[in-house]
């Protein structure tokens, strides 16, 4: 029994150490090592390979507890109207001032603070614009029950309707993006300067020149963002990820909940 316990502990420690590396293959090895450790714990300590399989499967099945208890009941308005709102306090968003300073240092000019809320969900946006590169920047804070996270998005809109976006959203996204959006995922460790460079590379890779991009007026930013939110909702309704719940509300469909589960698996193995 002692040797089995040491083997399980050693496997767990080795897997955890692999997950500290930035190299994707080593991190992936650590992820599946944790699954293997769970199997070994059930098999060697519980005395049954069936119990081991049950232990290992919990890594993949536990997200359904969240999906069936919380996501299944979630209702959101179809239209999300952005209203003026004060920025979050330091206790909620400790590095907000630092991110704002980085954007201003990169040549972006402040445009607006806005947000929307519904029951326990609140989203805040601070918008900046850099006319030289025709790029809109947004610092986005998401508060949903106990979950609080932020991301930065850089957006350039072409005259032909295409939208080019670079963001460091920390999870696999819970909706399909409309086809017109060309997404470039930036690593969470990148600074604002690194993100702007990555965004410029994304535009160059897409053969988009500065003159192909639309100029944006500060007073029209809220309307543009609201329209894009509505387009995203309509696209996911058409895809079957969302479905209507009454006249002005939406919720995840059964297909949408399966989609969310696969998105969790993508995060779990760090494919995205």
N, C-alpha and C positions, 0 to 999 in steps of 0.2 A: 504493500500500500504506500509506503514511504517513497519507493522508487517511482511509482505511478504519479504521486503528488509532485515530486520533483520534476518529472518529465512535463507535466501540465504547466507548472510554474515556469519552467525554462522555455517552453514553447510560447507562453504568453509574453514573457519578458523579451524574447527575440522578436516576436511579431510587433510588440510596442516599439522596440528600438528601430525596426525597419520603417515604421510609420513616422519617425522623426526626420527622415531624409526627404529632400525636395525632389529627388529623382523619381519620376512617375512609376517606373518599374519596381523600384524598391518599396515605394509606398504601397503599390498594388500587392506586392508580396506580403507586406505586413498586414494588409486588410484581409487577405485570404488566410493568412496565418492565424488571425483572430478567430475566424470561422473554424479552422482546423483545431485550434485550442479548445473551443467549445465542444467540438465532437469528441476530442480526447477526454475532456472532463466527464462527459456523459458515459463514454465507453469504459475508461480505465477506473474512474472513481465511482461511477454509478453501476458498472458491471454489465452494461448492455449496449451493443452498437445501435440498437433502435433508439435508446435514450440519447445516445450521442448525436444521432441524426436529428432528433427533436431539439436538442440544445443548439445545434448548428443552424437549424432552420429559423430559430427565433430572430436571428439577425435580419432575415428577409421578411418575416411575417409580422413583427412588431409594428412596423409603420401602418399596417391595416387597423390597428387599434386607434391610432390618431385619425386616420381617414374615416373610419366608420363612426367614431364618436363625436369628432369635432367638425371635420370638413364636410361630412354628409349633412350637417345641420346648418352650414354656413350659407347665408343669403346676403347678396350684395346688390346695390342699385345698378341699373343699366347705365345711367348717366351719372358721372361723378363731377360735380361742379366745383372748380377750384375757387376758394375764397381767400382773401387776405388773412394771414394769421402770423403771430409772432414766432420767431425762431425758438427751437427747444432750449431748455436750460442746460447748463454744463453737466448736471447730474445725469441727464438723459442722453446727452450727446457730447461727451468730453472733448473730442477733437474737432468739433464743428468749426471753431474759430481758426484752427490750424489749416483745415481744408479750404476755408474761405480765403485765408491769406495766401495760400499756394495758388489758387485760381487768379487772384488779383495780381500776384507776382508774375504769372504766366501771360498777363495781358488781357484777362477777361474783366469786363465791367459788370457790376451788379445791376440786375434788372428788377427782380421781384421776389417776394416771399409769399408762398401760397400753399394751400393744402386742402384736404377734404377728410371727413371722418364719418364713420357709420358704426354705431354701437361701440364695440371694443376695438375697432380698427381705426387707426389714424395714419395718414401719410402727409409728410411735409416736404416741400420742395423749395430750394433756393436756386434761382436762375441767374446765370451769368451769360454774357455774350461777348464774343470777340469778332469784331467786324472784319478785321484783316483777313481772317481765315473763314469767315461766315460760319462760325461754329457756336452752337448753344451748349452750355454746360449746366448741369443740374446736380446739386447735392440732394440726395433723397433719403429721408428717414422713414422707416416702416415700423409702426408699433401695432402689434396684434396680440392681445392678451399679454402673456409674459414674454413673448418673443419680440426683441427689439434689434434691428440691424440697419445698416445704411449702405449705400453704394453711390458711386459717381458715374454719370452718363454724359458723354459728349456726342452731340448730334449735328449732322449736316444734312440739309434737305436740297436735293437737286431739282432743277426746273422741270424735269420730266416726271416728277412724283416719287422718285426713289428716295429712301431715307437711309443714311449711313450712320451707324451708331457704334460707339465703343463704350463698354461699361465693365465694371468690376463687380457685378451682382454676385454675391457669395454662394448662391445655390443654383442648381438647375432650375430654370424658370418654370412656373406652374401653369403657363398657358402657351399656346402656339403664337409665334409672332407672325404678323401678316407678311405675305410674300414680298411686299415692296421694301421691307426692312432688311438691310444687309448688316448683320451683327458681327462685331469683332469683340471677343471676350478678352479682357486684359487681366493679368494676374493681380491678386489683391495686394501684392507687395509693391506694385508700381506706384511711384509718386505721381502727382498731377503732371509734372513735366514728362514723365515716362508715358503717361496715358495720352497726352497730346501728341507725342512722337509716334506712338502706336496708331493713333487715329489718322495722322497724316500718312503713315504707311498704308493703312487700310484704304484710304481714298486713292492713293497712287496705284495700289494693286488693282483697284477697281476702275482704273483709267478715268478718274474724275478730276477735273481741273477746278481751280478756284472760281473761274468764270462760269462753270456749269452749275454752281451752287446759288441758291436763293438768298438774298438779303432778308433778314428778319427784323421787324420792328418790335421794340420792347412791349408796346401796348398790345401786340397780337400774340404774344407767347402763350398766355393762358388759353386762349381760344384754340391755338394750334395743338397744344398738349391735350386739351379736352377732346378735340376731334380725333386725335390718334388713339386715345383711350377708348372712345366709342367704336372706332374702326376695329380695334383689337377685340373688343367684346363681340361685335358682329361676326368677325372672322371665326372666333371660337364657337359661337353659336352654329355657324355654318358647318364647322368641322365636327360638331357633336361633343366637344369637350365641355361646353356649357349648355344649359337649357333654361328656358324662361320659367319663372315661378311667379305667376300672377302677371299684372300688367307692366310693372316697372322694376322687377327684381329678377335676378338670375342666381343659379346655383350650379354646382358640378353635376354632370350626368354620371351614370355608371361607367361609361367610357372614359370620362374625365378623371374619375377616381383611379381607374387602372393606369391612366397616363401619369397621374401623380405618383403612383407606386413605382413605376419605371423610372421616373425622375429621381426618386429617392435612391434607387439602385445605382443610377449614374453617379450620384454624389458619393454613395458608399464606396464605390471602387475608383472614384476620381477619374472617370472617363472624360467628363465635360470640363 
